[in-house]
Amino acid sequence: MIDELRARIIAGRFAADENISELAIAEEFGVSRTPVREAFKQLQTEGLVRIRPRVGTFVTTPSRREIVELFEMKELLEGAAARLLAGRGRVPELDALAANVAEADAVAEQGDRERYQALVAEFHDLLIRGADNTKLSSLYGLLMNQLAYARLVSTSLRQPGRVLQSEAEHHRVLDLILAKDGDSAERVMREHVRASRQALLAGLEQAASAVAPEVNGAVRDGEPAPGDDARA
């Protein structure tokens, strides 16, 4: 049950700040409320929900500061993973990465953003697995759950030119890993994560700007504007 709930939250099947019904989940999975409460507590520890006693359990939405901080940690971990993988030689994950990049080239050219998004997630997962470090992998899994990256990456990839730029960055990382240049692989991987963060924040700012005029318009159409005399 908890794995399914976690997957739904990360995939965005629950809306941001949505109140997840304890009773509905218990009925869906055919269990009492006790295991549902325990699952919610674990998900709160992972940063995916917040529990408000006697009110409900709500899907969390990372703040801008939290997104920046999580991406800083993502940059460190993925940079380290690239370095570690470069030092391992020709392991199976390298062949899988090469196949991933080859398919992503074709998908990017076709403009299939949904499939490309899935391949991006796969690329990063293969990188972490290829590092063959259980502590790094565990920390990374927790980080990605808190970031709910699957919900954010689409915002980043909607930025003009970002798909092609992202694919070029993946190529550079793969080439450096194949060349066993750990120092450069780490540096370029970290640059890639920073570029992804910048595109994401730009997309979030654009979305916020698009909402603001609608709110201001509603105020002008239905309420007195600030400074107007309501008695007029």
N, C-alpha and C positions, 0 to 999 in steps of 0.2 A: 504493500500500500504506500509506504513512504517513498519508495523509488518512483512509483507512478505519479504521486503528488509533486515530487521534486521535478520530474521531467515536464510535467504540465506547466509549472511555474516558470521554469527556465525557457520553455518554448513559447511562453506568452499566451497560453490558453486561458489563463486567468488574467483579467485586466489589472493594471497597476492600481494599488490601493483597494482592490476588490475584497470584500468580506467573504471568506470561505466558510460556508455553513458546515459546522461540526456534525449536525444531524444528517444533512444530505450526504456527506462523505461516509458516515457510519452506515447509512442505508445502502449506498452504492456498493460498498465492499462487504456488506453483510456482517458487520462487527458492532460491538458496543461502542459507546463514546470514549471509553477509557483508552484503547489503543490509538484512537484518532487524536486525543489530547497529547499522548506521548509522541506521536508523529509530529504534531504541531510544535511541541517543545524542541524537538531535534531540528526541525526546519528553522525555527527561530535562532537556534545556536549557529546554524549555517548562514544566517543573515537573509533568508528568503521570505520570512514572514515576521510580523510583530504581533504579539498577543496582548490585547487590552482586556484585562479582567472584567468580566460581566458585560463586555461590549462585543467582542468578537476577535477573530484572527484575520489579519489583513496582509495582502501581498505587499512586500516592500518595494519601493522605487529608489534606487541609488541617487543621492544628491550629486550635484556637479562635483563637489569636493570629493565625495566618495569614489566617483568614477575616475577622477584624476589619480587618487591614491591607489586604487585598485590597478589601474593601468601602469602606474609606476612599478608595482610589484610584478605585474605581468611581464613588463619589459625585462626586469631582472631575471625572472625564472626562465623565460623563453630564450634570452640571451645565453644563459648558462646551459640550457638544453642544447642549443646549437653547438656550443663549444664541446660539450661532452659527446655529442653524436659524431662530430668531426674526428674525434679521437678514437672511435670504435672500429674504424675500417668499414668494409663492405658488408654491412648487416642487412637483414631483410627489410627493415624500415626504410633504408635508402632506396631500394627498388620501388617500394610503395610510394615514396615521396616523388620519385621521378615519374611514375605513372600518374600520380595526382596532378602534377604540374602539366603533363602532356594533355590530360583531359581538360584541365582548366583553361589551357590555351584555346582549345576548340570551343569550349562553352562560352568563354569571354567574347570570342569572335562572333558567335551566334547571338549574343546579347541575352542569354538565359541567366538572369541574375539570381534566380532562386537556386538553380543547380550550382552556380558558382559559389553562392553563399555556403552551401553544404560542403563543397570542396575546400573552401577556406577553413572551415571547422576541422575537416579531416586532416588538412596539412598541419595545423597546429597540434592536433592530437598525435599524429605520427611523430612529430618532432619531439614531443614530451616522452612518448613511449620509447623512441629511439635513444634517448639519453640514458635509459636503463638505470634510473635512480629512483628508488621507491619513495624516499623522503620528498624529493622534488615533485614527483607525480602526485603524492598525497596533498601537498600544499597547493599545487596547481589546481587540483580538482575542487578544493574548498574555495579557492579564489574565484574560479570561473562560475561556481554556483552563486556566489555573492554578487558577482558582476552580471549574472544572467546574460551572458554574452550573446547568446542566440537572438535575444530581443534587440540587441544594440547594433550588431554587425550590419544589419540591413540598412540602418541609418547611415552608417559610414560609407557603404558601397553605393548609396544613392548620390553621393557627391560627384559632380561632373569629372570624368576621367579617372575616378578612383579605382574602378575595376582593373583597367589596364595598368595603372601604376602599381596596384597591389600584386598583380601577376608578375610584373617585371621584378619586383622586390623578392617574390618567392623564388624566381629563377636565380637571382644573385645569391640568396642564402643557400640554395641547393648546390650551386656550382662551387661555393666556398667549402661547403661540407664535403663534397666529393673530392676536393683538392686537399682535404685534411688541414685546412687553414683555420684552426679553432679561434684564433684571435679575431680574424676578420669576420668569420661567421657570426661570432657573438656581437660584434659591433654592428654589422649590417642587420642582424635580426632585431637588435634593439632600436635601430633607426626605423625599421619597418613597423614595430609596435607604436613608436611615437607618431609616425605618419598616420596610422590607423586611428590613434586617439585624437589627433588634430582634426581628421575628417569627421569623426563622430561628434566632437564638440561643436564643430561648425554646423553639422546637420541639426543638432539639438537646439542651437541658437536660432537657426532659421525657422524651425518648427515653433519655437516660443514666440518669435516675431510675427509669425503668421496668425497666431491665436490672439495676440494683443490687439490688433485693429478690430477684430470681431467683437472683443469685449468692450472696447471704447465705443464702437458703433452702437452696441446695445444700450450703453449708458446714454448716448446722445439721443437715441430714438425713443427710449422709454422713461428716462429719468432726467431731472434737472441737472445740467452740467455743473461741475464745481464752480461756486461763485455766483450762480444764478439765484434769483430770489424766488423761492418756491411758492410765495404767496401771490406772485404776479398773475 
